[in-house]
Amino acid sequence: MTAPIYMDYNATAPIRTSVIDVVTDAMRVVGNPSSVHAAGRSARKLVEEARAKVAALAGCRTRDVTFCSGGTEANNAVIRGAGAASVIISAIEHDSALAAAKLAGVPVFVCGVDRDGVISQDQLRTLLAESPAPALVSVMLANNETGVIQPIQEIVQIAHECGARLHTDAVQAAGKINIDFNELGADYLTLSSHKVGGSQGVGAIITAPTAPLAPLIAGGGQELGRRSGTENVAGIAGFGVAALEAVDDLGEASRIAAMRDRFEVAVSDHTNTACIISRGAPRTPNTSCVAMPGVKGETQVMHFDLNGICLSSGSACSSGKVKVSHVLSAMGYDEETANASIRVSLGRMTQDSDIDALITAWKSLYDRTADRPLA
Ligand code: PLP
């Protein structure tokens, strides 16, 4: 049996062989990084080397990197720990950010996006004027479903003019576009290891020197008191290597974008009834969100799976129920279109022949089913 073609990098990227090697070696290192003896110092060295590599990926100072258990924790830590009097959050954030805002214990205001999924700066200004100060504005750098990149520098400027701080979830931007925390001017930035080819269950919070962060997890005071708990040394060491290689991957961006564009051109040449979401907006090079009218996303996912291709539907499935994508809904798509979308997310191992298979499978499903509701 041939290995499936993996096109779900935004869900998780295949772990890098180098990461497996480093994680395996790190697991053999005895020692708690907080111990002062030689064994402890060996573990500490691994953590600090990784911190420098993650800082290089994010374009920040090494000491501003706090390790944690992943993007979900990082978003919770910032949104609940920034000490803001209100939270202004974009409607298209990841569930981890939206759920954290509800738990922040302060008023929450949701900022809308346009049809392309780009945040409304006018609405942001209005919300900033109305919300209790100081506010925390949370807007992701790149969206997981559409790949749309937000103009974070402009958003930072608007937020700062009103005395607000800005958090950007860069989980889906890392390794796909260049990230420079200092240049962005953000106060907080969050990352996840498994989206850049590291292992799952590791992440990082980047904080500007003046940005407060009340710890979400209290205890022994690790990570400068910002995140207690003995560090996941092996996972962090792997994150470091993944971060380093993710920076090199940026050189692959044009090759990946060309493959993504070839798929989209093949779709639009085949039919004008399919909808390529956010095609006109700045996007990460690897992501394509396409609705095939009349064909449910889950049906499409099953069809591609039967054809040996792993990808996701725009709608999410939780507790046995299919939930309409809040991202596409916020962009103004009706429920039927939102439910008929798939997300193709490519990565460093994607080859041209994979795109050929994707196009063939997409066309065969379209020709059989499009515009005819499926059971
Ligand atoms: N933020 C975004 C934009 C994501 O896409 C994800 C994961 O899909 C997360 C946060 C959560 O990251 P993790 O899986 O590391 O908890």
Boltz pocket constraint, residues with backbone or C-beta under 6 A from the ligand:
constraints:
  - pocket:
      binder: B
      contacts: [[A, 10], [A, 11], [A, 69], [A, 70], [A, 71], [A, 72], [A, 73], [A, 75], [A, 94], [A, 96], [A, 140], [A, 142], [A, 143], [A, 144], [A, 169], [A, 171], [A, 172], [A, 191], [A, 192], [A, 193], [A, 194], [A, 201], [A, 202], [A, 203]]
      max_distance: 6.0
